[in-house]
């Protein structure tokens, strides 16, 4: 089995830098589009055979060093009691946004095996299919990121309702975060017990916060979740989008790996994080719309700057774009694998 990804998570020596891509199973692949043409997105997430099929596509096509479960970060919000739908124009829509204590009180902390068995069934299928190939990554949205969707009712630009609750009623916000954190811990623990060999927390929206608010209102929940998950003896990756102003705090999260978006220089990120964690990232996804020469140049620059880190997993700074030519994604993987440290 190709264990380079797991070794890099732990800071162990590897023959080549491992690479996988956030959203590596997705719309940029015609194989994915063929499956997706038969079912809507939520049905795809909830049908284990199909979710496993699209998870495996990039393993065979790109040659990446890890698979990541195909699902969505909002699946637990639905299990907690919210109505969830995906639309082509608006993206995810959550019915009756959570903005009052009574709404929070109605939310449950779901048992994953009972309320989201399809996720665990997908993981079990994948572990069998991936045997002797590559490790499997499970994932969840980090508590704050999940809270933004639940409070706003979907995506947001300014997070007005989230920040209003944070600043006007911090006790209410904390109550919601406590419930989401408990759900996240249960959900990822269940994924690990089902066979996930690593888990990643996606904090897609933590970068909209001031460092002070992040450290005091959000970070304690991250530390709590990671501390519990670490007891299950699998590496934990923590990814913050727009992380530049928060890295000095995130380094204390307890995560084995910190994911870096593309808005911060990798060399600076490594110096900030120090030698106790591995790093993941951080190519601008739009680089993959460029020439093969540009892809190689940018890839080598990141690999060189990350060479002093405890460990490095190459990745994009966020999800791969639907417009990305598959051949460019393959070229990226090949460039990473061919790189030799000087």
C-alpha positions, 0 to 999 in steps of 0.5 A: 500500500502507498503510505506516503500520505500517512507518513507525511502526516506524522512527519516520517521520512517519505520517498516522494511528497504525497499529493491529493486535491481538495474536491478531487472527485468532482465536476472537472471530470467527465466520469463524475459528470456522467454519474451526476447526470443520473442523480441529484447531488444529495442523492449522490452523497446518500447512495454508498455505491455511487459515492464510493464510485466517484471517490475512486475516480481520481485515484485511478485517473490522477494517481494521487496518494490519498482518497477523500470520502465523497460527501458534503459538509452540510450532511450533519446539519440535516441530521441535526434537524434542519431541512437541506437542499441544493439548488443550481443557482443558490447552492446549499439552502438550509430551511428555517435558519438557527437564530433563537434559543428555541431553534437551538434547543430543537436541534439534536446531536445525532447518532451517525450510525442511525441518522447518516448510515450511508456515510459509514457504508460508503467508507466501508466500501472504500476501505475494501476497494482501496486495500493495497492502494492508498489511505482514505480521508474522512472529513467534516466541516469545522464547527464555526463553518457549519454554524455559518450555514446554519445561522445564515441559511446558506452561503453568505458574503458578509456573515451578518447574522452570524456576527450579529449573534456572536456580538449581540448574544455570545451565550447563544452562539456558544450554545450552538457551537457546543451542540455542533462541536458534539455532533462533529466529534461523534460524526468523525469518530464514527467515520474513524471507527468505520475505517477512515484512516485520517480525518480533515476538519474544513474551516472554510469560513474561519478566515472572516473572523478577527484573530481575537474573535477566532481565538476566543469564540471559535478556537476552544471548540476546535481544540476540544474536537481535535483532543477527542479525535486524537485519542482514536490514533489517526492523524487529524488535518485542520484546514482554514481558508484565508488562514494567514492571520490565524496560523499563530493560533491554529498551530496550538490546535493539536492537529497533526497537519495544518492545511494552508490556503494560497494567500500565504507564502508557504515558507512563511507558513512553515516558519510560523507553524514550527516543527511540531506539525506537518503542512498541507497545501498550498497551490492557487487552484487557478494555476491549474488553468495555466500552462504546463510550464506555469504549473511546474514552476509554481509546484516546485516553488511550493515544494522547495519552500515546504522542504523544511517543514516536519512533513508536507502533503502537497495540495491546492489552497482550496478545492479544484475548480470545475474549469480545470483540464484533467490533463493539468491535474495529472501534470500537477501530480506528476510534477510533485512525484518527480520532485527531488529535494536538493 
